[in-house]
Amino acid sequence: MLKVTLAGATGWIGKPLAAAISHAEDLELVAATSRSSAGAPLGELTIVGTTEEALETPSDVFVDYTSATAVKRNVLLAIDAGRHVVVGSSGLSDLDYQEIDAAAQAKSVGVIAVGNFAISAALLQQFAAIAAQHMPSWEIIDYAHDAKPDAPSGTARELAWRLSQVAPPQTKIAVADTQGRPDARGAEVAGSQIHSVRLPGHVIAVEVLFGREDERLSIRYEGGPGAEPYIAGTLLAIRKVSAVRGLQRGLE
């Protein structure tokens, strides 16, 4: 049995994930956190309010589905406590990932960080990486509802990082040389320009637009209102993370 600590256990994904862990024959939920529900019951557990309290209970894997402001601190605390970590929260930068990788290597533990655990989002990453080998120019559009506080999303950041492993996008005019407002060209993340849209009524989505002379290609992922697509991928990462040393980004 793998013993699991879950941070963000009452959130949109955390709540159904806690139930899925509890029902899995090879997993055991031994500790859970929620700042808003500390002291409340969760099955046979009592939810605690801080990561420090949760880490007092021995476990094998720490899973973070909290927030962009809390995730880095939580992950580093869990690594320091010798736990393997699965990161589902967004908001981490490439520099954050470098720091997390160094900490995990020093403690000989594994970290799997995925911007989006849905299978369709993983396919987007793979298809885009293939397209980038043949379509030399691209930009990314990142969509979400207006209540999402972080931008770009973890999915968009991960896509930009994945594309950076192929090649930098080609441009005829450097963004810095834009006449007028260079910031209208989006934010540069891992070499790619990302445009984040935050509007009511929009679902979480990422689209990558490719272009070359007389050719255009778009690849788009859209998430629905439910959390179910993210559960299977997270459970897979929980089961696999102990075989990793250092940081692995993505489900591959």
VOTOR-208969 format. One line per 5 residues: their letters; for each residue x, y, z of C-alpha. Coordinates in steps of 0.001 Angstrom, whole numbers, plus 500000, padded with zeros to 6 digits. Example, Ala and Ser with C-alpha at 12.3 -4.5 7.8 and 13.67 -1.06 7.14 Angstrom:
# VOTOR-208969
as	512300 495500 507800; 513670 498940 507140
***
This chain:
# VOTOR-208969
mlkvt	500000 500000 500000; 501281 503451 499066; 500520 505967 501792; 499415 509328 500378; 499247 512843 501819
lagat	496922 515164 499891; 497193 518964 500116; 494077 520766 498929; 491764 517879 499753; 488503 519832 499535
gwigk	489175 521645 496267; 487657 521134 492837; 490061 518295 492022; 491176 517497 495573; 487755 516318 496766
plaaa	487125 513681 494052; 490828 512740 494147; 490602 512039 497885; 487656 509733 497200; 489512 507981 494373
ishae	492578 507405 496561; 490403 506041 499362; 488709 503587 496999; 491943 502361 495360; 493079 498947 496564
dlelv	496786 499857 496463; 496600 503388 497932; 495849 504712 501407; 495040 508331 502228; 496775 508976 505555
aatsr	496727 512792 505802; 494895 515666 504138; 495042 519455 504301; 492641 522287 503596; 493020 525804 504943
ssaga	489257 526372 504790; 488178 523028 506292; 490745 522320 509025; 489207 520144 511734; 486529 518696 509449
plgel	486275 514909 508982; 487339 513221 505740; 486406 509571 506055; 488360 508330 509048; 490760 511302 508869
tivgt	490583 514771 510319; 491651 517457 507864; 494542 519621 509087; 495244 523209 508128; 498945 523200 507282
teeal	501460 521183 505325; 503684 520956 508402; 500913 519203 510346; 500184 516818 507477; 503840 515843 507131
etpsd	503931 514733 510757; 502089 511603 509568; 504431 509192 507710; 503603 508746 504037; 505207 507761 500736
vfvdy	503789 510374 498354; 502748 513995 498834; 500209 515334 496309; 499640 519069 495909; 496414 520497 494528
tsata	496453 523800 496386; 497157 527167 494751; 499775 529074 492785; 500780 530966 495932; 501213 527886 498133
vkrnv	502494 525127 495866; 506228 525879 495806; 506548 526081 499585; 504479 522917 500032; 506547 520947 497532
llaid	509875 522000 499059; 508631 521114 502553; 507546 517671 501361; 510858 517053 499587; 512763 518108 502694
agrhv	510691 515562 504638; 511814 512844 502208; 508513 512401 500367; 508010 511744 496690; 505809 514483 495255
vvgss	503099 514800 492611; 502342 518401 491610; 498937 519240 490177; 498855 522925 491121; 499741 525608 488568
glsdl	501831 528732 488977; 505388 527358 489019; 507976 528960 486741; 510925 527302 485011; 513198 528712 487743
dyqei	510917 527193 490395; 511165 523831 488666; 514955 524078 488623; 514974 524700 492370; 512567 521821 492975
daaaq	514654 519484 490805; 517835 520359 492730; 516104 519776 496065; 514670 516437 494926; 518036 515272 493575
aksvg	519670 516164 496897; 517081 514120 498807; 516989 511260 496239; 513227 511547 495815; 511059 511888 492737
viavg	508778 514715 491661; 506253 514463 488832; 504824 517853 487866; 502097 518030 485250; 500343 521178 484139
nfais	497248 519167 483228; 496691 515492 484002; 493962 514996 481363; 494867 512513 478625; 493765 514978 475923
aallq	496097 517639 477347; 498972 515143 477298; 498160 514388 473659; 498211 518111 472872; 501763 518284 474237
qfaai	502908 515364 472099; 501176 516490 468903; 502525 520028 469311; 506077 518755 469795; 505773 516791 466556
aaqhm	504331 519789 464700; 507143 522057 465929; 509632 519873 464095; 507994 520869 460797; 506234 524197 461479
pswei	508899 526703 462544; 506722 529468 464027; 504056 529337 466747; 502256 531186 469512; 500096 529916 472375
idyah	496661 531125 473506; 495663 530273 477074; 491963 530484 478001; 490223 530329 481383; 487304 531759 483353
dakpd	487782 535148 484952; 488129 533660 488469; 491427 531928 487640; 494057 534031 489446; 497269 532839 487755
apsgt	498439 533409 484205; 499663 531732 482135; 498099 528455 483224; 500201 525449 484146; 499066 523763 480938
arela	500309 526668 478819; 503608 526899 480714; 504215 523189 480277; 503405 523400 476573; 505868 526259 476122
wrlsq	508561 524303 477970; 507863 521214 475876; 508168 523202 472649; 511431 524738 473868; 512892 521228 473909
vappq	512336 521072 470129; 513514 524502 468938; 512895 528204 469470; 510089 529602 467291; 511184 531633 464291
tkiav	510091 535268 463902; 510750 537854 461205; 510511 540733 463705; 511737 540229 467255; 509114 540998 469883
adtqg	511395 543663 471385; 511429 545446 468016; 507628 545686 467834; 506477 549201 466994; 503856 550507 469398
rpdar	503293 548153 472358; 505583 545097 472532; 503490 543772 475446; 500629 543329 472979; 502625 540378 471630
gaeva	502022 538418 474815; 504317 537159 477557; 507486 535252 476709; 507625 531889 478485; 510393 529405 477640
gsqih	510862 531147 474310; 507202 531079 473244; 504719 533960 473262; 501647 533206 475404; 498429 535231 475330
svrlp	496195 534606 478384; 492457 535230 478066; 490424 535430 481308; 486705 535914 480640; 483399 534769 482171
ghvia	481888 531733 480514; 485185 530363 479192; 486450 526906 480061; 490087 526010 480673; 491662 525616 477239
vevlf	494973 525935 475431; 495507 526424 471716; 498824 526472 469888; 498871 528182 466496; 501559 527175 463990
grede	502421 528975 460792; 504701 528752 457783; 504420 530230 454312; 500899 529551 452966; 500192 526995 455751
rlsir	498468 527196 459122; 497863 524607 461807; 496043 524882 465129; 495893 522296 467914; 493446 522979 470738
yeggp	492626 521340 474063; 489483 522167 476048; 488571 520977 479532; 485012 520588 480750; 483484 521652 484072
gaepy	484150 518308 485779; 487329 517055 487476; 487100 513434 486337; 489580 513723 483396; 492372 514687 485805
iagtl	491909 511885 488326; 493254 508906 486327; 496422 510757 485352; 497071 511840 488928; 496625 508291 490232
lairk	499066 507061 487585; 501646 509647 488715; 501180 508655 492378; 501915 505045 491492; 504958 505886 489321
vsavr	506684 508717 491168; 508735 506486 493484; 510642 505256 490405; 511713 508827 489549; 514717 510702 490902
glqrg	514619 514460 490605; 511958 516268 488574; 509963 514861 485688; 507693 517291 483861; 504741 515752 482046
le	503085 512353 482013; 505421 510818 479442
***
